[in-house]
Structures are given as structure tokens and as C-alpha cells.
Amino acid sequence: MSIFEIIMLLCFAFAWPFSIRKSFVSKSNAGKSVWFLIIVLVGYVAGITHKLIYNYDNVIFLYCFNFALVFTDAVLYVRNYFIQKSNNC
């Protein structure tokens, strides 16, 4: 278990709630990129897979937590897309 890996994941975990709140409150995707969210999700899946196959330790829970945060933001992206689409019709 690496303290640097833990610090990195904790920093990301503290940043995502701000993005989630902005997405939820604004009901807009302005400044968001679905491709960015997908790339980050793939990165977390790779990290989780690595932990499961090669180096299982408790840091996997931070990877899963971060994945859940990004996934929540991605779900809000889809929600906001449909909100914006219905407002434009």
C-alpha cells in the first residue's frame, strides 16, 4: 500500500463532490465532457482490476469510492442532457 496512491485518491475524492453538486444544481452540462468522464471511469476500472489481480489491498476501496463519484457525475450528465433537450423543444 502506497501512501502516495492514497493521497492521490483522497485528493480526487475531495474534488468530485464539487463537480457533482454543480451538475445537480445547475441542471446543465456546460463545461462538462462526457468523454472525459468515460476516460476517468476506464482509468478507475483499470486501477481496480490491477488491485484485484496483482496487488490487492485496502486501497481498492478508495478506487471504488472514486469510481462511484465519477459514475454519479456521469449519471447527472445524462440527466442534464435530457433536461436541456426537453427545454429546447
N, C-alpha and C positions, 0 to 999 in steps of 0.2 A: 504494500500500500504506500503510495507516494503522497507526501504532504502537499506537493505542488499540484498534483492532479486534483486533490481535494479542494485546494484553494481555487483552482480554475473553475471547477464545477460549482462551488459555492458562489463565486462571483457571477457566473451565468444565472444561477438560480435566483439571485437577488435582482438581476436586471429584467428577467422575463415578466414578472408581475406588472411592471410599469407598462410594458407593451400590451399585455393582456387587458389592463384597465383602460388604456387608450382605445383599444379596439372595441371594447364593450361599451364604453360611454359614448364615443364619437359615432358609432354605427357607420364608420367609413373605413375604407381601405387605403386612404390617402397615405402615401409614404411607405406602404407595405408591398412586399413582393412575395407572391405565393411560391415562386421558385426558390427564394432564399429560405423560406420555412421548410420546404421539402428537402433542400440540401442539408439543413441543420438536423432535421429528423433522421435522414440517412446517416449522418455522422454519429448521432447518438445510438442508432441501431448498430453501427459498426463497433462503437465503444462497448456496448452491452454484449455483443457477440464475442468480442475479444475477452471480456471478463468471464463469460461463461465457458469459453473453450480453453483459454490459455492461462488466465491469471485471476481466478475467482477470489474476490474479497468483498468486504462490505461497501466499497466504493460503488459497486454496481447499483446500490440503492440511490445514490446521487445521480447516476446516469438515468435511471428510470424516472426519478422525480423531474429532472430536467426535460426528459422526453415528454412527460405528461404536461409540463408547462408549455412547451412548444406546440404540442398537439392541440392544446386548448386554444392557443393563439390561431392555429390553422383552422380549427372549427369556427372560431369567430370570424375569420377571414371569409369563409364560405357563407356564414350567416349574413355578414355585412354585404357581400356580393348580391345576395338575393334582396336585401333591404334596398340597396341602391338601385337595383334593376326594377323593383316594383315602384320606386319613387319616380323613375324616369319615364314610366309608361303613362 
